[in-house]
Amino acid sequence: ACIISKTDAGGNLVYVNENFRNLSGYSNDELIGSNHRLISSGLHSRDFWIDMYRVTLQEKKIWKGLVTNKAKNGRLFYLETYINANFDKVSGKHLGFTSVRSDITPVKTREKAYLNRMNAINRSNLVVEFDVDGTIRGANDMFLELMEYTFDEIKGKHHRILVSPEKADSY
């Protein structure tokens, strides 16, 4: 189930498992000897990777992060990633990295679709959110503008404040 790769100290791939090949769309011959940047999406900041190197090389700990990579066909895929630096036990010399990953692309795809849907709703509708007891948890700008409130004025209050006293008494 895991996607596994190993690199030398320069980041060149020396081993990839079948799951890695299947997900990336590259053959073993295309991957082995190539730099790991071959599958880079280019979406992560320099600081993102500096943190990985700090954790793995300086602190000598396992780094964990969500990495977005790009398959041979250009499709992005999302990986929960654990990276460990490998060191020679005698000399302490850095030998390379081992990465173990889980493909979470389906989860991220559903999450993005949900967020896109929610953003569309927020741009075109009045939205107010309540807890089960009627306490106001959130409201979008369209709702606040129409009701002539700031969010701080309604946050944490019961939704009764949004209706006439007669209606409020009927709840």
PyRosetta script that sets phi, psi and omega in degrees:
from pyrosetta import init, pose_from_sequence

init()
pose = pose_from_sequence("ACIISKTDAGGNLVYVNENFRNLSGYSNDELIGSNHRLISSGLHSRDFWIDMYRVTLQEKKIWKGLVTNKAKNGRLFYLETYINANFDKVSGKHLGFTSVRSDITPVKTREKAYLNRMNAINRSNLVVEFDVDGTIRGANDMFLELMEYTFDEIKGKHHRILVSPEKADSY")
pose.set_psi(1, -22.9)
pose.set_omega(1, -177.1)
pose.set_phi(2, -86.2)
pose.set_psi(2, 155.1)
pose.set_omega(2, 175.0)
pose.set_phi(3, -106.5)
pose.set_psi(3, 118.1)
pose.set_omega(3, -171.8)
pose.set_phi(4, -123.7)
pose.set_psi(4, 138.8)
pose.set_omega(4, 172.7)
pose.set_phi(5, -144.4)
pose.set_psi(5, 156.4)
pose.set_omega(5, 174.6)
pose.set_phi(6, -132.3)
pose.set_psi(6, 141.7)
pose.set_omega(6, 176.6)
pose.set_phi(7, -124.1)
pose.set_psi(7, 164.0)
pose.set_omega(7, 169.4)
pose.set_phi(8, -82.1)
pose.set_psi(8, -177.4)
pose.set_omega(8, -176.9)
pose.set_phi(9, -62.9)
pose.set_psi(9, -24.3)
pose.set_omega(9, 179.1)
pose.set_phi(10, -86.8)
pose.set_psi(10, 0.0)
pose.set_omega(10, 179.1)
pose.set_phi(11, 87.8)
pose.set_psi(11, 12.5)
pose.set_omega(11, 177.9)
pose.set_phi(12, -88.0)
pose.set_psi(12, 133.3)
pose.set_omega(12, -175.9)
pose.set_phi(13, -66.8)
pose.set_psi(13, 129.9)
pose.set_omega(13, 176.8)
pose.set_phi(14, -116.2)
pose.set_psi(14, -15.8)
pose.set_omega(14, 177.5)
pose.set_phi(15, -156.1)
pose.set_psi(15, 137.3)
pose.set_omega(15, 170.1)
pose.set_phi(16, -140.7)
pose.set_psi(16, 142.2)
pose.set_omega(16, 177.9)
pose.set_phi(17, -87.1)
pose.set_psi(17, 174.9)
pose.set_omega(17, -177.6)
pose.set_phi(18, -60.8)
pose.set_psi(18, -37.9)
pose.set_omega(18, 178.8)
pose.set_phi(19, -62.1)
pose.set_psi(19, -38.1)
pose.set_omega(19, 176.2)
pose.set_phi(20, -61.5)
pose.set_psi(20, -48.7)
pose.set_omega(20, -179.7)
pose.set_phi(21, -61.6)
pose.set_psi(21, -44.6)
pose.set_omega(21, -179.1)
pose.set_phi(22, -62.5)
pose.set_psi(22, -43.8)
pose.set_omega(22, -178.0)
pose.set_phi(23, -70.7)
pose.set_psi(23, -41.1)
pose.set_omega(23, -176.9)
pose.set_phi(24, -78.7)
pose.set_psi(24, -24.8)
pose.set_omega(24, -178.1)
pose.set_phi(25, 82.9)
pose.set_psi(25, 2.4)
pose.set_omega(25, 178.7)
pose.set_phi(26, -96.5)
pose.set_psi(26, 151.9)
pose.set_omega(26, 175.5)
pose.set_phi(27, -82.3)
pose.set_psi(27, 166.2)
pose.set_omega(27, 177.3)
pose.set_phi(28, -58.4)
pose.set_psi(28, -41.8)
pose.set_omega(28, -179.3)
pose.set_phi(29, -64.0)
pose.set_psi(29, -34.7)
pose.set_omega(29, 178.8)
pose.set_phi(30, -73.4)
pose.set_psi(30, -27.9)
pose.set_omega(30, -175.3)
pose.set_phi(31, -89.6)
pose.set_psi(31, -49.5)
pose.set_omega(31, -174.7)
pose.set_phi(32, -64.4)
pose.set_psi(32, 126.2)
pose.set_omega(32, -176.9)
pose.set_phi(33, 93.1)
pose.set_psi(33, -16.9)
pose.set_omega(33, 177.8)
pose.set_phi(34, -83.7)
pose.set_psi(34, 153.6)
pose.set_omega(34, 176.4)
pose.set_phi(35, -73.0)
pose.set_psi(35, 146.8)
pose.set_omega(35, -179.6)
pose.set_phi(36, -58.5)
pose.set_psi(36, -19.5)
pose.set_omega(36, 178.6)
pose.set_phi(37, -64.2)
pose.set_psi(37, -13.1)
pose.set_omega(37, 178.4)
pose.set_phi(38, -52.9)
pose.set_psi(38, -35.7)
pose.set_omega(38, -177.8)
pose.set_phi(39, -103.5)
pose.set_psi(39, 9.4)
pose.set_omega(39, -178.9)
pose.set_phi(40, -65.6)
pose.set_psi(40, 135.6)
pose.set_omega(40, 176.7)
pose.set_phi(41, -81.4)
pose.set_psi(41, -19.7)
pose.set_omega(41, -175.9)
pose.set_phi(42, 77.1)
pose.set_psi(42, 7.5)
pose.set_omega(42, -176.0)
pose.set_phi(43, -89.7)
pose.set_psi(43, -13.7)
pose.set_omega(43, -177.4)
pose.set_phi(44, -93.7)
pose.set_psi(44, 141.5)
pose.set_omega(44, -179.2)
pose.set_phi(45, -72.1)
pose.set_psi(45, 163.2)
pose.set_omega(45, 176.0)
pose.set_phi(46, -60.0)
pose.set_psi(46, -41.0)
pose.set_omega(46, 179.7)
pose.set_phi(47, -61.6)
pose.set_psi(47, -33.8)
pose.set_omega(47, 177.3)
pose.set_phi(48, -56.2)
pose.set_psi(48, -49.0)
pose.set_omega(48, -177.8)
pose.set_phi(49, -76.5)
pose.set_psi(49, -32.5)
pose.set_omega(49, 175.4)
pose.set_phi(50, -59.1)
pose.set_psi(50, -39.3)
pose.set_omega(50, 177.6)
pose.set_phi(51, -62.5)
pose.set_psi(51, -42.1)
pose.set_omega(51, 179.2)
pose.set_phi(52, -61.4)
pose.set_psi(52, -44.3)
pose.set_omega(52, 179.9)
pose.set_phi(53, -66.4)
pose.set_psi(53, -38.5)
pose.set_omega(53, 178.2)
pose.set_phi(54, -61.7)
pose.set_psi(54, -48.4)
pose.set_omega(54, -178.0)
pose.set_phi(55, -64.8)
pose.set_psi(55, -45.7)
pose.set_omega(55, -174.4)
pose.set_phi(56, -79.7)
pose.set_psi(56, -39.6)
pose.set_omega(56, -175.0)
pose.set_phi(57, -91.7)
pose.set_psi(57, -40.9)
pose.set_omega(57, -178.0)
pose.set_phi(58, -86.7)
pose.set_psi(58, -50.4)
pose.set_omega(58, -178.7)
pose.set_phi(59, -82.1)
pose.set_psi(59, -16.1)
pose.set_omega(59, -178.8)
pose.set_phi(60, 54.9)
pose.set_psi(60, 45.4)
pose.set_omega(60, 177.1)
pose.set_phi(61, -118.4)
pose.set_psi(61, 169.7)
pose.set_omega(61, 175.9)
pose.set_phi(62, -83.1)
pose.set_psi(62, 129.5)
pose.set_omega(62, 177.5)
pose.set_phi(63, -93.7)
pose.set_psi(63, 139.1)
pose.set_omega(63, 177.1)
pose.set_phi(64, -124.9)
pose.set_psi(64, 136.1)
pose.set_omega(64, 177.3)
pose.set_phi(65, -164.3)
pose.set_psi(65, 166.2)
pose.set_omega(65, 174.4)
pose.set_phi(66, -95.2)
pose.set_psi(66, 115.9)
pose.set_omega(66, -175.8)
pose.set_phi(67, -112.5)
pose.set_psi(67, 132.2)
pose.set_omega(67, 174.6)
pose.set_phi(68, -102.1)
pose.set_psi(68, 121.5)
pose.set_omega(68, 178.8)
pose.set_phi(69, -117.6)
pose.set_psi(69, 171.6)
pose.set_omega(69, -178.3)
pose.set_phi(70, -124.1)
pose.set_psi(70, 128.0)
pose.set_omega(70, 178.2)
pose.set_phi(71, -75.6)
pose.set_psi(71, 168.8)
pose.set_omega(71, 179.5)
pose.set_phi(72, -54.9)
pose.set_psi(72, -36.0)
pose.set_omega(72, -178.8)
pose.set_phi(73, -83.8)
pose.set_psi(73, 3.8)
pose.set_omega(73, 177.5)
pose.set_phi(74, 93.7)
pose.set_psi(74, -7.1)
pose.set_omega(74, -179.5)
pose.set_phi(75, -72.0)
pose.set_psi(75, 134.7)
pose.set_omega(75, 176.5)
pose.set_phi(76, -81.5)
pose.set_psi(76, 144.2)
pose.set_omega(76, 172.6)
pose.set_phi(77, -136.5)
pose.set_psi(77, 151.2)
pose.set_omega(77, -170.7)
pose.set_phi(78, -115.2)
pose.set_psi(78, 130.0)
pose.set_omega(78, -173.7)
pose.set_phi(79, -129.1)
pose.set_psi(79, 129.0)
pose.set_omega(79, 166.4)
pose.set_phi(80, -78.8)
pose.set_psi(80, 120.2)
pose.set_omega(80, -165.7)
pose.set_phi(81, -123.4)
pose.set_psi(81, 136.7)
pose.set_omega(81, 173.3)
pose.set_phi(82, -121.4)
pose.set_psi(82, 125.8)
pose.set_omega(82, -179.0)
pose.set_phi(83, -124.0)
pose.set_psi(83, 133.7)
pose.set_omega(83, 179.0)
pose.set_phi(84, -126.4)
pose.set_psi(84, 133.6)
pose.set_omega(84, 174.9)
pose.set_phi(85, -82.9)
pose.set_psi(85, 140.7)
pose.set_omega(85, 179.3)
pose.set_phi(86, -104.6)
pose.set_psi(86, 133.8)
pose.set_omega(86, -178.5)
pose.set_phi(87, -126.4)
pose.set_psi(87, 146.7)
pose.set_omega(87, 173.3)
pose.set_phi(88, -66.5)
pose.set_psi(88, 129.5)
pose.set_omega(88, -175.1)
pose.set_phi(89, -66.6)
pose.set_psi(89, -27.2)
pose.set_omega(89, -178.0)
pose.set_phi(90, -89.9)
pose.set_psi(90, -55.0)
pose.set_omega(90, -174.7)
pose.set_phi(91, -85.6)
pose.set_psi(91, -21.9)
pose.set_omega(91, -176.1)
pose.set_phi(92, 80.0)
pose.set_psi(92, 3.0)
pose.set_omega(92, -179.0)
pose.set_phi(93, -66.1)
pose.set_psi(93, 139.8)
pose.set_omega(93, 177.5)
pose.set_phi(94, -71.8)
pose.set_psi(94, 126.8)
pose.set_omega(94, -177.1)
pose.set_phi(95, -103.2)
pose.set_psi(95, -27.9)
pose.set_omega(95, -177.1)
pose.set_phi(96, 159.3)
pose.set_psi(96, -161.3)
pose.set_omega(96, -177.8)
pose.set_phi(97, -132.5)
pose.set_psi(97, 148.3)
pose.set_omega(97, 169.8)
pose.set_phi(98, -117.8)
pose.set_psi(98, 130.3)
pose.set_omega(98, 179.4)
pose.set_phi(99, -120.4)
pose.set_psi(99, 132.2)
pose.set_omega(99, 175.3)
pose.set_phi(100, -122.0)
pose.set_psi(100, 127.3)
pose.set_omega(100, -172.9)
pose.set_phi(101, -133.0)
pose.set_psi(101, 158.0)
pose.set_omega(101, 171.4)
pose.set_phi(102, -124.0)
pose.set_psi(102, 134.7)
pose.set_omega(102, 179.3)
pose.set_phi(103, -78.0)
pose.set_psi(103, 115.7)
pose.set_omega(103, 177.3)
pose.set_phi(104, -114.8)
pose.set_psi(104, 23.1)
pose.set_omega(104, -179.7)
pose.set_phi(105, -55.9)
pose.set_psi(105, -45.4)
pose.set_omega(105, 179.3)
pose.set_phi(106, -59.8)
pose.set_psi(106, -39.6)
pose.set_omega(106, 179.0)
pose.set_phi(107, -65.5)
pose.set_psi(107, -46.6)
pose.set_omega(107, -179.2)
pose.set_phi(108, -65.7)
pose.set_psi(108, -35.3)
pose.set_omega(108, 178.8)
pose.set_phi(109, -64.9)
pose.set_psi(109, -45.5)
pose.set_omega(109, 177.5)
pose.set_phi(110, -64.1)
pose.set_psi(110, -40.5)
pose.set_omega(110, 179.2)
pose.set_phi(111, -61.7)
pose.set_psi(111, -44.6)
pose.set_omega(111, 179.0)
pose.set_phi(112, -64.2)
pose.set_psi(112, -41.0)
pose.set_omega(112, 179.0)
pose.set_phi(113, -63.1)
pose.set_psi(113, -42.8)
pose.set_omega(113, 178.6)
pose.set_phi(114, -62.4)
pose.set_psi(114, -47.2)
pose.set_omega(114, -179.8)
pose.set_phi(115, -63.6)
pose.set_psi(115, -39.8)
pose.set_omega(115, 177.4)
pose.set_phi(116, -62.4)
pose.set_psi(116, -42.0)
pose.set_omega(116, 177.9)
pose.set_phi(117, -62.9)
pose.set_psi(117, -45.8)
pose.set_omega(117, -179.7)
pose.set_phi(118, -64.7)
pose.set_psi(118, -39.2)
pose.set_omega(118, 177.5)
pose.set_phi(119, -64.2)
pose.set_psi(119, -39.8)
pose.set_omega(119, 177.9)
pose.set_phi(120, -64.7)
pose.set_psi(120, -42.5)
pose.set_omega(120, 177.5)
pose.set_phi(121, -61.6)
pose.set_psi(121, -45.4)
pose.set_omega(121, -179.1)
pose.set_phi(122, -65.2)
pose.set_psi(122, -28.9)
pose.set_omega(122, 179.7)
pose.set_phi(123, -80.2)
pose.set_psi(123, -20.0)
pose.set_omega(123, -173.0)
pose.set_phi(124, -121.7)
pose.set_psi(124, -0.9)
pose.set_omega(124, -176.8)
pose.set_phi(125, -137.2)
pose.set_psi(125, 157.5)
pose.set_omega(125, 169.4)
pose.set_phi(126, -79.2)
pose.set_psi(126, 127.9)
pose.set_omega(126, -176.9)
pose.set_phi(127, -130.7)
pose.set_psi(127, 129.7)
pose.set_omega(127, 171.6)
pose.set_phi(128, -134.3)
pose.set_psi(128, 138.1)
pose.set_omega(128, -178.3)
pose.set_phi(129, -112.2)
pose.set_psi(129, 140.1)
pose.set_omega(129, 179.3)
pose.set_phi(130, -125.9)
pose.set_psi(130, 151.6)
pose.set_omega(130, 165.3)
pose.set_phi(131, -75.4)
pose.set_psi(131, 171.8)
pose.set_omega(131, -179.1)
pose.set_phi(132, -63.4)
pose.set_psi(132, -22.3)
pose.set_omega(132, 179.0)
pose.set_phi(133, -89.8)
pose.set_psi(133, 4.7)
pose.set_omega(133, 178.1)
pose.set_phi(134, 92.4)
pose.set_psi(134, 3.0)
pose.set_omega(134, 178.1)
pose.set_phi(135, -73.9)
pose.set_psi(135, 134.5)
pose.set_omega(135, -178.5)
pose.set_phi(136, -74.7)
pose.set_psi(136, 123.3)
pose.set_omega(136, -180.0)
pose.set_phi(137, -103.6)
pose.set_psi(137, -29.3)
pose.set_omega(137, -176.0)
pose.set_phi(138, -165.5)
pose.set_psi(138, 160.7)
pose.set_omega(138, 176.1)
pose.set_phi(139, -159.8)
pose.set_psi(139, 142.7)
pose.set_omega(139, 179.2)
pose.set_phi(140, -86.7)
pose.set_psi(140, 170.4)
pose.set_omega(140, -176.4)
pose.set_phi(141, -61.4)
pose.set_psi(141, -36.8)
pose.set_omega(141, 179.6)
pose.set_phi(142, -62.0)
pose.set_psi(142, -43.1)
pose.set_omega(142, 179.2)
pose.set_phi(143, -64.0)
pose.set_psi(143, -47.6)
pose.set_omega(143, -177.3)
pose.set_phi(144, -62.9)
pose.set_psi(144, -39.6)
pose.set_omega(144, 179.8)
pose.set_phi(145, -65.2)
pose.set_psi(145, -45.8)
pose.set_omega(145, -179.8)
pose.set_phi(146, -64.7)
pose.set_psi(146, -41.2)
pose.set_omega(146, -177.2)
pose.set_phi(147, -83.3)
pose.set_psi(147, -7.7)
pose.set_omega(147, 179.1)
pose.set_phi(148, 59.1)
pose.set_psi(148, 46.8)
pose.set_omega(148, 175.7)
pose.set_phi(149, -124.2)
pose.set_psi(149, 157.2)
pose.set_omega(149, 162.8)
pose.set_phi(150, -96.2)
pose.set_psi(150, 159.7)
pose.set_omega(150, -179.2)
pose.set_phi(151, -63.3)
pose.set_psi(151, -37.3)
pose.set_omega(151, 179.8)
pose.set_phi(152, -61.0)
pose.set_psi(152, -28.0)
pose.set_omega(152, 179.8)
pose.set_phi(153, -73.2)
pose.set_psi(153, -25.8)
pose.set_omega(153, -176.4)
pose.set_phi(154, -112.7)
pose.set_psi(154, -16.5)
pose.set_omega(154, -177.1)
pose.set_phi(155, -56.5)
pose.set_psi(155, 128.7)
pose.set_omega(155, 176.6)
pose.set_phi(156, 80.3)
pose.set_psi(156, -1.6)
pose.set_omega(156, 179.4)
pose.set_phi(157, -94.9)
pose.set_psi(157, 161.7)
pose.set_omega(157, 179.1)
pose.set_phi(158, -75.3)
pose.set_psi(158, 148.7)
pose.set_omega(158, -176.8)
pose.set_phi(159, -64.5)
pose.set_psi(159, -9.2)
pose.set_omega(159, 177.7)
pose.set_phi(160, -57.7)
pose.set_psi(160, -27.7)
pose.set_omega(160, -177.6)
pose.set_phi(161, -66.9)
pose.set_psi(161, -11.6)
pose.set_omega(161, -176.5)
pose.set_phi(162, -93.2)
pose.set_psi(162, -3.7)
pose.set_omega(162, -177.8)
pose.set_phi(163, -125.7)
pose.set_psi(163, 168.4)
pose.set_omega(163, 179.7)
pose.set_phi(164, -64.3)
pose.set_psi(164, 156.2)
pose.set_omega(164, 177.9)
pose.set_phi(165, -55.4)
pose.set_psi(165, -36.4)
pose.set_omega(165, 179.5)
pose.set_phi(166, -62.6)
pose.set_psi(166, -45.8)
pose.set_omega(166, 178.7)
pose.set_phi(167, -64.9)
pose.set_psi(167, -42.5)
pose.set_omega(167, -178.1)
pose.set_phi(168, -60.4)
pose.set_psi(168, -38.1)
pose.set_omega(168, -179.9)
pose.set_phi(169, -70.2)
pose.set_psi(169, -18.6)
pose.set_omega(169, -178.3)
pose.set_phi(170, -84.7)
pose.set_psi(170, -6.2)
pose.set_omega(170, -179.5)
pose.set_phi(171, -82.7)
pose.dump_pdb("model.pdb")
